Amino acid sequence: MIRLHTLGLAGALALLATVSAHAEGGDKAAGRTLVYTCAGCHGVPGYANAYPDYPVPKIAGQNEQYIITALNEYKSGDRTYPTMVAQAQSLTDQNIKDIAAYLSSITPTK
């Protein structure tokens, strides 16, 4: 009987962990609607900014945690590219997770 209760408790804990992990993650569908401003620079093949003059990195297919970290660093001012700071400061923490979930799910093109 104790073994049965233990198995039931283990199953319930596993279910709660799954629900909790999903609730904290990003929503790809929501992220897809939010990345329209990103495509202006990051989605144009061969595009480079005039100031400072460097190629814009491709973000499609980038690691999800990297995107979250980078956007949070722009939001806090730890990274200082003006356009990205302005974009990131307009995002909520959930927006950032949603964008990262969507972008990391894309297969990058060459």
Biopython code that builds the backbone (N, CA, C, O; Angstrom):
import numpy as np
from Bio.PDB.StructureBuilder import StructureBuilder

atoms = [
    (1, "MET", "N", (0.816, -1.193, 0.000)),
    (1, "MET", "CA", (0.000, 0.000, 0.000)),
    (1, "MET", "C", (0.862, 1.260, 0.000)),
    (1, "MET", "O", (0.577, 2.215, -0.723)),
    (2, "ILE", "N", (1.918, 1.257, 0.815)),
    (2, "ILE", "CA", (2.814, 2.414, 0.863)),
    (2, "ILE", "C", (3.480, 2.621, -0.495)),
    (2, "ILE", "O", (3.652, 3.753, -0.947)),
    (3, "ARG", "N", (3.849, 1.520, -1.137)),
    (3, "ARG", "CA", (4.492, 1.608, -2.438)),
    (3, "ARG", "C", (3.541, 2.267, -3.453)),
    (3, "ARG", "O", (3.976, 3.087, -4.261)),
    (4, "LEU", "N", (2.276, 1.920, -3.417)),
    (4, "LEU", "CA", (1.282, 2.490, -4.310)),
    (4, "LEU", "C", (1.141, 3.997, -4.075)),
    (4, "LEU", "O", (1.065, 4.768, -5.032)),
    (5, "HIS", "N", (1.105, 4.417, -2.821)),
    (5, "HIS", "CA", (1.027, 5.842, -2.502)),
    (5, "HIS", "C", (2.275, 6.581, -2.969)),
    (5, "HIS", "O", (2.191, 7.703, -3.468)),
    (6, "THR", "N", (3.431, 5.947, -2.804)),
    (6, "THR", "CA", (4.691, 6.547, -3.230)),
    (6, "THR", "C", (4.717, 6.727, -4.743)),
    (6, "THR", "O", (5.154, 7.763, -5.244)),
    (7, "LEU", "N", (4.248, 5.720, -5.467)),
    (7, "LEU", "CA", (4.197, 5.823, -6.929)),
    (7, "LEU", "C", (3.230, 6.932, -7.359)),
    (7, "LEU", "O", (3.507, 7.685, -8.293)),
    (8, "GLY", "N", (2.105, 7.018, -6.669)),
    (8, "GLY", "CA", (1.136, 8.073, -6.984)),
    (8, "GLY", "C", (1.710, 9.449, -6.725)),
    (8, "GLY", "O", (1.507, 10.369, -7.518)),
    (9, "LEU", "N", (2.420, 9.597, -5.629)),
    (9, "LEU", "CA", (3.041, 10.871, -5.291)),
    (9, "LEU", "C", (4.123, 11.228, -6.301)),
    (9, "LEU", "O", (4.237, 12.380, -6.719)),
    (10, "ALA", "N", (4.916, 10.237, -6.692)),
    (10, "ALA", "CA", (5.970, 10.470, -7.684)),
    (10, "ALA", "C", (5.361, 10.912, -9.015)),
    (10, "ALA", "O", (5.877, 11.815, -9.672)),
    (11, "GLY", "N", (4.268, 10.272, -9.401)),
    (11, "GLY", "CA", (3.597, 10.652, -10.644)),
    (11, "GLY", "C", (3.049, 12.065, -10.580)),
    (11, "GLY", "O", (3.165, 12.827, -11.539)),
    (12, "ALA", "N", (2.456, 12.411, -9.456)),
    (12, "ALA", "CA", (1.909, 13.758, -9.291)),
    (12, "ALA", "C", (3.011, 14.804, -9.323)),
    (12, "ALA", "O", (2.840, 15.859, -9.933)),
    (13, "LEU", "N", (4.131, 14.533, -8.683)),
    (13, "LEU", "CA", (5.262, 15.464, -8.694)),
    (13, "LEU", "C", (5.827, 15.634, -10.102)),
    (13, "LEU", "O", (6.179, 16.741, -10.509)),
    (14, "ALA", "N", (5.911, 14.532, -10.839)),
    (14, "ALA", "CA", (6.398, 14.608, -12.219)),
    (14, "ALA", "C", (5.467, 15.458, -13.072)),
    (14, "ALA", "O", (5.930, 16.254, -13.890)),
    (15, "LEU", "N", (4.163, 15.298, -12.890)),
    (15, "LEU", "CA", (3.183, 16.090, -13.628)),
    (15, "LEU", "C", (3.307, 17.571, -13.270)),
    (15, "LEU", "O", (3.279, 18.427, -14.154)),
    (16, "LEU", "N", (3.442, 17.874, -11.989)),
    (16, "LEU", "CA", (3.598, 19.271, -11.562)),
    (16, "LEU", "C", (4.868, 19.882, -12.126)),
    (16, "LEU", "O", (4.862, 21.045, -12.530)),
    (17, "ALA", "N", (5.951, 19.128, -12.163)),
    (17, "ALA", "CA", (7.210, 19.635, -12.710)),
    (17, "ALA", "C", (7.065, 19.943, -14.186)),
    (17, "ALA", "O", (7.594, 20.946, -14.664)),
    (18, "THR", "N", (6.354, 19.094, -14.917)),
    (18, "THR", "CA", (6.133, 19.318, -16.342)),
    (18, "THR", "C", (5.287, 20.553, -16.570)),
    (18, "THR", "O", (5.616, 21.374, -17.427)),
    (19, "VAL", "N", (4.211, 20.703, -15.828)),
    (19, "VAL", "CA", (3.335, 21.869, -15.967)),
    (19, "VAL", "C", (4.088, 23.134, -15.602)),
    (19, "VAL", "O", (3.965, 24.147, -16.291)),
    (20, "SER", "N", (4.865, 23.092, -14.530)),
    (20, "SER", "CA", (5.633, 24.251, -14.082)),
    (20, "SER", "C", (6.665, 24.652, -15.122)),
    (20, "SER", "O", (6.817, 25.837, -15.420)),
    (21, "ALA", "N", (7.376, 23.677, -15.679)),
    (21, "ALA", "CA", (8.395, 23.981, -16.683)),
    (21, "ALA", "C", (7.747, 24.602, -17.912)),
    (21, "ALA", "O", (8.301, 25.534, -18.494)),
    (22, "HIS", "N", (6.586, 24.103, -18.314)),
    (22, "HIS", "CA", (5.907, 24.651, -19.478)),
    (22, "HIS", "C", (5.416, 26.073, -19.209)),
    (22, "HIS", "O", (5.495, 26.933, -20.086)),
    (23, "ALA", "N", (4.919, 26.316, -18.019)),
    (23, "ALA", "CA", (4.401, 27.641, -17.676)),
    (23, "ALA", "C", (5.507, 28.687, -17.669)),
    (23, "ALA", "O", (5.251, 29.851, -17.974)),
    (24, "GLU", "N", (6.715, 28.299, -17.331)),
    (24, "GLU", "CA", (7.825, 29.239, -17.276)),
    (24, "GLU", "C", (8.449, 29.465, -18.643)),
    (24, "GLU", "O", (9.145, 30.463, -18.832)),
    (25, "GLY", "N", (8.228, 28.583, -19.596)),
    (25, "GLY", "CA", (8.846, 28.680, -20.898)),
    (25, "GLY", "C", (8.134, 29.669, -21.796)),
    (25, "GLY", "O", (7.152, 30.305, -21.411)),
    (26, "GLY", "N", (8.658, 29.778, -23.005)),
    (26, "GLY", "CA", (8.077, 30.694, -23.967)),
    (26, "GLY", "C", (7.031, 30.047, -24.837)),
    (26, "GLY", "O", (7.001, 28.826, -24.991)),
    (27, "ASP", "N", (6.180, 30.864, -25.400)),
    (27, "ASP", "CA", (5.118, 30.441, -26.302)),
    (27, "ASP", "C", (5.551, 30.797, -27.727)),
    (27, "ASP", "O", (5.626, 31.971, -28.089)),
    (28, "LYS", "N", (5.833, 29.770, -28.526)),
    (28, "LYS", "CA", (6.320, 29.994, -29.891)),
    (28, "LYS", "C", (5.348, 30.811, -30.728)),
    (28, "LYS", "O", (5.766, 31.683, -31.491)),
    (29, "ALA", "N", (4.061, 30.537, -30.592)),
    (29, "ALA", "CA", (3.053, 31.265, -31.382)),
    (29, "ALA", "C", (3.060, 32.747, -31.022)),
    (29, "ALA", "O", (2.987, 33.604, -31.903)),
    (30, "ALA", "N", (3.147, 33.046, -29.733)),
    (30, "ALA", "CA", (3.211, 34.451, -29.313)),
    (30, "ALA", "C", (4.505, 35.086, -29.793)),
    (30, "ALA", "O", (4.514, 36.236, -30.233)),
    (31, "GLY", "N", (5.598, 34.337, -29.710)),
    (31, "GLY", "CA", (6.889, 34.847, -30.173)),
    (31, "GLY", "C", (6.890, 35.168, -31.653)),
    (31, "GLY", "O", (7.512, 36.136, -32.090)),
    (32, "ARG", "N", (6.192, 34.352, -32.417)),
    (32, "ARG", "CA", (6.129, 34.583, -33.868)),
    (32, "ARG", "C", (5.497, 35.939, -34.184)),
    (32, "ARG", "O", (5.900, 36.602, -35.140)),
    (33, "THR", "N", (4.520, 36.349, -33.396)),
    (33, "THR", "CA", (3.888, 37.648, -33.640)),
    (33, "THR", "C", (4.761, 38.803, -33.146)),
    (33, "THR", "O", (4.603, 39.936, -33.601)),
    (34, "LEU", "N", (5.672, 38.526, -32.228)),
    (34, "LEU", "CA", (6.511, 39.588, -31.668)),
    (34, "LEU", "C", (7.779, 39.878, -32.470)),
    (34, "LEU", "O", (8.353, 40.958, -32.330)),
    (35, "VAL", "N", (8.226, 38.951, -33.297)),
    (35, "VAL", "CA", (9.519, 39.123, -33.972)),
    (35, "VAL", "C", (9.455, 39.976, -35.233)),
    (35, "VAL", "O", (10.457, 40.114, -35.935)),
    (36, "TYR", "N", (8.293, 40.550, -35.530)),
    (36, "TYR", "CA", (8.200, 41.355, -36.748)),
    (36, "TYR", "C", (9.209, 42.496, -36.760)),
    (36, "TYR", "O", (9.716, 42.841, -37.827)),
    (37, "THR", "N", (9.515, 43.088, -35.619)),
    (37, "THR", "CA", (10.502, 44.172, -35.604)),
    (37, "THR", "C", (11.920, 43.641, -35.740)),
    (37, "THR", "O", (12.798, 44.357, -36.222)),
    (38, "CYS", "N", (12.162, 42.410, -35.330)),
    (38, "CYS", "CA", (13.498, 41.812, -35.430)),
    (38, "CYS", "C", (13.885, 41.585, -36.895)),
    (38, "CYS", "O", (15.040, 41.759, -37.282)),
    (39, "ALA", "N", (12.897, 41.196, -37.690)),
    (39, "ALA", "CA", (13.160, 40.849, -39.089)),
    (39, "ALA", "C", (13.680, 42.038, -39.887)),
    (39, "ALA", "O", (14.371, 41.852, -40.889)),
    (40, "GLY", "N", (13.361, 43.244, -39.462)),
    (40, "GLY", "CA", (13.826, 44.427, -40.170)),
    (40, "GLY", "C", (15.334, 44.478, -40.325)),
    (40, "GLY", "O", (15.831, 44.948, -41.348)),
    (41, "CYS", "N", (16.059, 44.011, -39.348)),
    (41, "CYS", "CA", (17.532, 43.979, -39.423)),
    (41, "CYS", "C", (18.058, 42.552, -39.532)),
    (41, "CYS", "O", (18.924, 42.260, -40.357)),
    (42, "HIS", "N", (17.527, 41.669, -38.690)),
    (42, "HIS", "CA", (18.083, 40.323, -38.601)),
    (42, "HIS", "C", (17.578, 39.382, -39.683)),
    (42, "HIS", "O", (18.102, 38.278, -39.834)),
    (43, "GLY", "N", (16.568, 39.800, -40.436)),
    (43, "GLY", "CA", (16.019, 38.910, -41.451)),
    (43, "GLY", "C", (16.343, 39.310, -42.876)),
    (43, "GLY", "O", (15.839, 38.698, -43.818)),
    (44, "VAL", "N", (17.178, 40.330, -43.052)),
    (44, "VAL", "CA", (17.507, 40.800, -44.389)),
    (44, "VAL", "C", (18.890, 40.283, -44.773)),
    (44, "VAL", "O", (19.884, 40.682, -44.166)),
    (45, "PRO", "N", (18.970, 39.398, -45.775)),
    (45, "PRO", "CA", (20.273, 38.848, -46.177)),
    (45, "PRO", "C", (21.243, 39.950, -46.599)),
    (45, "PRO", "O", (20.894, 40.828, -47.388)),
    (46, "GLY", "N", (22.459, 39.894, -46.067)),
    (46, "GLY", "CA", (23.505, 40.828, -46.452)),
    (46, "GLY", "C", (23.398, 42.203, -45.821)),
    (46, "GLY", "O", (24.210, 43.077, -46.125)),
    (47, "TYR", "N", (22.413, 42.424, -44.944)),
    (47, "TYR", "CA", (22.227, 43.740, -44.342)),
    (47, "TYR", "C", (23.310, 44.019, -43.312)),
    (47, "TYR", "O", (23.675, 43.134, -42.537)),
    (48, "ALA", "N", (23.827, 45.248, -43.299)),
    (48, "ALA", "CA", (24.790, 45.688, -42.292)),
    (48, "ALA", "C", (24.357, 47.068, -41.811)),
    (48, "ALA", "O", (23.884, 47.883, -42.603)),
    (49, "ASN", "N", (24.515, 47.330, -40.533)),
    (49, "ASN", "CA", (24.191, 48.645, -39.990)),
    (49, "ASN", "C", (25.233, 49.666, -40.419)),
    (49, "ASN", "O", (26.401, 49.327, -40.612)),
    (50, "ALA", "N", (24.813, 50.908, -40.568)),
    (50, "ALA", "CA", (25.738, 51.972, -40.940)),
    (50, "ALA", "C", (26.579, 52.405, -39.736)),
    (50, "ALA", "O", (27.738, 52.784, -39.900)),
    (51, "TYR", "N", (26.005, 52.353, -38.525)),
    (51, "TYR", "CA", (26.744, 52.771, -37.339)),
    (51, "TYR", "C", (26.445, 51.843, -36.194)),
    (51, "TYR", "O", (25.272, 51.721, -35.843)),
    (52, "PRO", "N", (27.374, 51.192, -35.592)),
    (52, "PRO", "CA", (28.713, 50.970, -36.147)),
    (52, "PRO", "C", (28.619, 50.000, -37.314)),
    (52, "PRO", "O", (27.661, 49.234, -37.409)),
    (53, "ASP", "N", (29.578, 50.025, -38.176)),
    (53, "ASP", "CA", (29.534, 49.234, -39.401)),
    (53, "ASP", "C", (29.943, 47.789, -39.110)),
    (53, "ASP", "O", (31.130, 47.468, -39.046)),
    (54, "TYR", "N", (28.955, 46.936, -38.937)),
    (54, "TYR", "CA", (29.210, 45.511, -38.768)),
    (54, "TYR", "C", (27.987, 44.741, -39.229)),
    (54, "TYR", "O", (26.867, 45.252, -39.181)),
    (55, "PRO", "N", (28.204, 43.503, -39.678)),
    (55, "PRO", "CA", (27.063, 42.700, -40.125)),
    (55, "PRO", "C", (26.129, 42.387, -38.966)),
    (55, "PRO", "O", (26.575, 42.187, -37.836)),
    (56, "VAL", "N", (24.861, 42.345, -39.245)),
    (56, "VAL", "CA", (23.860, 42.015, -38.231)),
    (56, "VAL", "C", (23.824, 40.495, -38.096)),
    (56, "VAL", "O", (23.720, 39.790, -39.100)),
    (57, "PRO", "N", (23.907, 39.984, -36.871)),
    (57, "PRO", "CA", (23.907, 38.527, -36.711)),
    (57, "PRO", "C", (22.568, 37.901, -37.060)),
    (57, "PRO", "O", (21.510, 38.497, -36.857)),
    (58, "LYS", "N", (22.637, 36.687, -37.588)),
    (58, "LYS", "CA", (21.417, 35.919, -37.834)),
    (58, "LYS", "C", (20.961, 35.347, -36.499)),
    (58, "LYS", "O", (21.763, 34.797, -35.746)),
    (59, "ILE", "N", (19.681, 35.477, -36.213)),
    (59, "ILE", "CA", (19.180, 34.985, -34.930)),
    (59, "ILE", "C", (18.229, 33.800, -35.084)),
    (59, "ILE", "O", (17.878, 33.166, -34.089)),
    (60, "ALA", "N", (17.813, 33.494, -36.290)),
    (60, "ALA", "CA", (16.961, 32.316, -36.513)),
    (60, "ALA", "C", (17.771, 31.068, -36.195)),
    (60, "ALA", "O", (18.866, 30.876, -36.724)),
    (61, "GLY", "N", (17.226, 30.222, -35.327)),
    (61, "GLY", "CA", (17.898, 28.991, -34.964)),
    (61, "GLY", "C", (18.914, 29.157, -33.838)),
    (61, "GLY", "O", (19.561, 28.188, -33.439)),
    (62, "GLN", "N", (19.057, 30.369, -33.329)),
    (62, "GLN", "CA", (19.996, 30.619, -32.235)),
    (62, "GLN", "C", (19.518, 29.894, -30.963)),
    (62, "GLN", "O", (18.325, 29.636, -30.807)),
    (63, "ASN", "N", (20.424, 29.580, -30.090)),
    (63, "ASN", "CA", (20.118, 28.918, -28.825)),
    (63, "ASN", "C", (19.144, 29.766, -28.011)),
    (63, "ASN", "O", (19.337, 30.972, -27.861)),
    (64, "GLU", "N", (18.095, 29.129, -27.485)),
    (64, "GLU", "CA", (17.038, 29.836, -26.766)),
    (64, "GLU", "C", (17.573, 30.614, -25.556)),
    (64, "GLU", "O", (17.230, 31.780, -25.363)),
    (65, "GLN", "N", (18.407, 29.967, -24.751)),
    (65, "GLN", "CA", (18.926, 30.644, -23.551)),
    (65, "GLN", "C", (19.828, 31.812, -23.929)),
    (65, "GLN", "O", (19.854, 32.826, -23.230)),
    (66, "TYR", "N", (20.573, 31.679, -25.034)),
    (66, "TYR", "CA", (21.424, 32.787, -25.495)),
    (66, "TYR", "C", (20.568, 34.007, -25.829)),
    (66, "TYR", "O", (20.914, 35.128, -25.457)),
    (67, "ILE", "N", (19.454, 33.795, -26.527)),
    (67, "ILE", "CA", (18.566, 34.905, -26.893)),
    (67, "ILE", "C", (17.995, 35.566, -25.640)),
    (67, "ILE", "O", (17.958, 36.793, -25.542)),
    (68, "ILE", "N", (17.556, 34.760, -24.693)),
    (68, "ILE", "CA", (17.016, 35.299, -23.438)),
    (68, "ILE", "C", (18.070, 36.129, -22.718)),
    (68, "ILE", "O", (17.794, 37.241, -22.268)),
    (69, "THR", "N", (19.267, 35.588, -22.612)),
    (69, "THR", "CA", (20.349, 36.291, -21.924)),
    (69, "THR", "C", (20.689, 37.599, -22.637)),
    (69, "THR", "O", (20.825, 38.643, -21.998)),
    (70, "ALA", "N", (20.825, 37.539, -23.954)),
    (70, "ALA", "CA", (21.183, 38.738, -24.714)),
    (70, "ALA", "C", (20.115, 39.824, -24.578)),
    (70, "ALA", "O", (20.440, 40.983, -24.324)),
    (71, "LEU", "N", (18.850, 39.457, -24.744)),
    (71, "LEU", "CA", (17.790, 40.461, -24.632)),
    (71, "LEU", "C", (17.710, 41.051, -23.224)),
    (71, "LEU", "O", (17.466, 42.247, -23.063)),
    (72, "ASN", "N", (17.914, 40.219, -22.213)),
    (72, "ASN", "CA", (17.916, 40.737, -20.845)),
    (72, "ASN", "C", (19.109, 41.664, -20.606)),
    (72, "ASN", "O", (18.992, 42.645, -19.872)),
    (73, "GLU", "N", (20.240, 41.363, -21.213)),
    (73, "GLU", "CA", (21.408, 42.236, -21.077)),
    (73, "GLU", "C", (21.197, 43.572, -21.797)),
    (73, "GLU", "O", (21.629, 44.613, -21.302)),
    (74, "TYR", "N", (20.543, 43.552, -22.947)),
    (74, "TYR", "CA", (20.195, 44.814, -23.616)),
    (74, "TYR", "C", (19.194, 45.593, -22.769)),
    (74, "TYR", "O", (19.305, 46.811, -22.631)),
    (75, "LYS", "N", (18.227, 44.893, -22.209)),
    (75, "LYS", "CA", (17.187, 45.528, -21.398)),
    (75, "LYS", "C", (17.781, 46.203, -20.158)),
    (75, "LYS", "O", (17.348, 47.287, -19.767)),
    (76, "SER", "N", (18.770, 45.558, -19.547)),
    (76, "SER", "CA", (19.386, 46.102, -18.331)),
    (76, "SER", "C", (20.465, 47.137, -18.627)),
    (76, "SER", "O", (20.885, 47.876, -17.737)),
    (77, "GLY", "N", (20.910, 47.188, -19.878)),
    (77, "GLY", "CA", (21.979, 48.121, -20.227)),
    (77, "GLY", "C", (23.367, 47.509, -20.172)),
    (77, "GLY", "O", (24.352, 48.201, -20.427)),
    (78, "ASP", "N", (23.468, 46.206, -19.840)),
    (78, "ASP", "CA", (24.774, 45.547, -19.824)),
    (78, "ASP", "C", (25.355, 45.420, -21.233)),
    (78, "ASP", "O", (26.574, 45.411, -21.405)),
    (79, "ARG", "N", (24.493, 45.325, -22.229)),
    (79, "ARG", "CA", (24.891, 45.432, -23.641)),
    (79, "ARG", "C", (24.336, 46.764, -24.107)),
    (79, "ARG", "O", (23.254, 47.167, -23.677)),
    (80, "THR", "N", (25.064, 47.461, -24.987)),
    (80, "THR", "CA", (24.704, 48.860, -25.207)),
    (80, "THR", "C", (24.422, 49.273, -26.647)),
    (80, "THR", "O", (24.487, 50.468, -26.935)),
    (81, "TYR", "N", (24.120, 48.378, -27.554)),
    (81, "TYR", "CA", (23.779, 48.824, -28.910)),
    (81, "TYR", "C", (22.425, 49.543, -28.843)),
    (81, "TYR", "O", (21.431, 48.929, -28.454)),
    (82, "PRO", "N", (22.362, 50.833, -29.215)),
    (82, "PRO", "CA", (21.166, 51.656, -28.972)),
    (82, "PRO", "C", (19.851, 51.080, -29.515)),
    (82, "PRO", "O", (18.832, 51.120, -28.826)),
    (83, "THR", "N", (19.864, 50.559, -30.713)),
    (83, "THR", "CA", (18.631, 50.025, -31.287)),
    (83, "THR", "C", (18.132, 48.827, -30.477)),
    (83, "THR", "O", (16.937, 48.706, -30.207)),
    (84, "MET", "N", (19.047, 47.956, -30.098)),
    (84, "MET", "CA", (18.662, 46.769, -29.334)),
    (84, "MET", "C", (18.236, 47.138, -27.914)),
    (84, "MET", "O", (17.328, 46.514, -27.366)),
    (85, "VAL", "N", (18.869, 48.132, -27.317)),
    (85, "VAL", "CA", (18.458, 48.575, -25.979)),
    (85, "VAL", "C", (17.012, 49.065, -26.031)),
    (85, "VAL", "O", (16.198, 48.700, -25.183)),
    (86, "ALA", "N", (16.698, 49.891, -27.027)),
    (86, "ALA", "CA", (15.333, 50.418, -27.161)),
    (86, "ALA", "C", (14.327, 49.294, -27.392)),
    (86, "ALA", "O", (13.244, 49.297, -26.805)),
    (87, "GLN", "N", (14.679, 48.340, -28.237)),
    (87, "GLN", "CA", (13.776, 47.220, -28.505)),
    (87, "GLN", "C", (13.566, 46.383, -27.246)),
    (87, "GLN", "O", (12.430, 46.068, -26.891)),
    (88, "ALA", "N", (14.649, 46.025, -26.577)),
    (88, "ALA", "CA", (14.562, 45.138, -25.415)),
    (88, "ALA", "C", (13.820, 45.796, -24.253)),
    (88, "ALA", "O", (13.105, 45.118, -23.515)),
    (89, "GLN", "N", (13.980, 47.089, -24.086)),
    (89, "GLN", "CA", (13.309, 47.764, -22.974)),
    (89, "GLN", "C", (11.793, 47.791, -23.137)),
    (89, "GLN", "O", (11.064, 47.998, -22.167)),
    (90, "SER", "N", (11.324, 47.583, -24.359)),
    (90, "SER", "CA", (9.879, 47.559, -24.585)),
    (90, "SER", "C", (9.274, 46.176, -24.347)),
    (90, "SER", "O", (8.057, 46.013, -24.429)),
    (91, "LEU", "N", (10.114, 45.175, -24.051)),
    (91, "LEU", "CA", (9.653, 43.791, -23.902)),
    (91, "LEU", "C", (9.479, 43.407, -22.437)),
    (91, "LEU", "O", (10.255, 43.819, -21.575)),
    (92, "THR", "N", (8.449, 42.613, -22.173)),
    (92, "THR", "CA", (8.289, 42.023, -20.847)),
    (92, "THR", "C", (9.170, 40.777, -20.773)),
    (92, "THR", "O", (9.690, 40.317, -21.790)),
    (93, "ASP", "N", (9.333, 40.244, -19.581)),
    (93, "ASP", "CA", (10.093, 38.999, -19.429)),
    (93, "ASP", "C", (9.438, 37.870, -20.225)),
    (93, "ASP", "O", (10.132, 37.043, -20.817)),
    (94, "GLN", "N", (8.094, 37.833, -20.242)),
    (94, "GLN", "CA", (7.404, 36.790, -20.997)),
    (94, "GLN", "C", (7.585, 37.000, -22.499)),
    (94, "GLN", "O", (7.735, 36.027, -23.237)),
    (95, "ASN", "N", (7.575, 38.257, -22.967)),
    (95, "ASN", "CA", (7.837, 38.535, -24.381)),
    (95, "ASN", "C", (9.192, 37.972, -24.794)),
    (95, "ASN", "O", (9.326, 37.360, -25.853)),
    (96, "ILE", "N", (10.187, 38.184, -23.951)),
    (96, "ILE", "CA", (11.542, 37.708, -24.237)),
    (96, "ILE", "C", (11.559, 36.187, -24.330)),
    (96, "ILE", "O", (12.180, 35.635, -25.239)),
    (97, "LYS", "N", (10.898, 35.510, -23.422)),
    (97, "LYS", "CA", (10.830, 34.047, -23.468)),
    (97, "LYS", "C", (10.104, 33.566, -24.721)),
    (97, "LYS", "O", (10.506, 32.580, -25.338)),
    (98, "ASP", "N", (9.034, 34.264, -25.093)),
    (98, "ASP", "CA", (8.266, 33.889, -26.285)),
    (98, "ASP", "C", (9.104, 34.062, -27.549)),
    (98, "ASP", "O", (9.120, 33.186, -28.414)),
    (99, "ILE", "N", (9.792, 35.185, -27.651)),
    (99, "ILE", "CA", (10.642, 35.449, -28.810)),
    (99, "ILE", "C", (11.744, 34.395, -28.904)),
    (99, "ILE", "O", (12.004, 33.858, -29.981)),
    (100, "ALA", "N", (12.382, 34.104, -27.787)),
    (100, "ALA", "CA", (13.457, 33.108, -27.766)),
    (100, "ALA", "C", (12.944, 31.720, -28.156)),
    (100, "ALA", "O", (13.610, 30.990, -28.890)),
    (101, "ALA", "N", (11.764, 31.363, -27.663)),
    (101, "ALA", "CA", (11.182, 30.059, -28.003)),
    (101, "ALA", "C", (10.937, 29.958, -29.502)),
    (101, "ALA", "O", (11.235, 28.935, -30.119)),
    (102, "TYR", "N", (10.393, 31.022, -30.086)),
    (102, "TYR", "CA", (10.121, 30.996, -31.522)),
    (102, "TYR", "C", (11.408, 30.986, -32.348)),
    (102, "TYR", "O", (11.582, 30.135, -33.220)),
    (103, "LEU", "N", (12.306, 31.930, -32.071)),
    (103, "LEU", "CA", (13.525, 32.030, -32.881)),
    (103, "LEU", "C", (14.380, 30.759, -32.803)),
    (103, "LEU", "O", (14.973, 30.344, -33.799)),
    (104, "SER", "N", (14.438, 30.156, -31.633)),
    (104, "SER", "CA", (15.254, 28.943, -31.499)),
    (104, "SER", "C", (14.629, 27.747, -32.203)),
    (104, "SER", "O", (15.306, 26.748, -32.443)),
    (105, "SER", "N", (13.350, 27.838, -32.535)),
    (105, "SER", "CA", (12.680, 26.723, -33.214)),
    (105, "SER", "C", (12.815, 26.782, -34.732)),
    (105, "SER", "O", (12.454, 25.832, -35.427)),
    (106, "ILE", "N", (13.326, 27.881, -35.239)),
    (106, "ILE", "CA", (13.446, 28.057, -36.685)),
    (106, "ILE", "C", (14.722, 27.396, -37.196)),
    (106, "ILE", "O", (15.779, 27.502, -36.573)),
    (107, "THR", "N", (14.615, 26.720, -38.324)),
    (107, "THR", "CA", (15.798, 26.186, -38.982)),
    (107, "THR", "C", (16.399, 27.311, -39.809)),
    (107, "THR", "O", (15.753, 27.818, -40.726)),
    (108, "PRO", "N", (17.633, 27.709, -39.495)),
    (108, "PRO", "CA", (18.227, 28.851, -40.213)),
    (108, "PRO", "C", (18.456, 28.541, -41.684)),
    (108, "PRO", "O", (18.740, 27.403, -42.058)),
    (109, "THR", "N", (18.329, 29.571, -42.508)),
    (109, "THR", "CA", (18.634, 29.442, -43.930)),
    (109, "THR", "C", (20.036, 29.981, -44.172)),
    (109, "THR", "O", (20.567, 30.759, -43.379)),
    (110, "LYS", "N", (20.606, 29.564, -45.252)),
    (110, "LYS", "CA", (21.984, 29.997, -45.556)),
    (110, "LYS", "C", (21.998, 31.273, -46.330)),
    (110, "LYS", "O", (23.069, 31.778, -46.668)),
]
sb = StructureBuilder()
sb.init_structure("model")
sb.init_model(0)
sb.init_chain("A")
sb.init_seg("    ")
for serial, (resi, resn, name, xyz) in enumerate(atoms, 1):
    if name == "N":
        sb.init_residue(resn, " ", resi, " ")
    sb.init_atom(name, np.array(xyz, "f"), 0.0, 1.0, " ", f" {name:<3s}", serial, name[0])
structure = sb.get_structure()
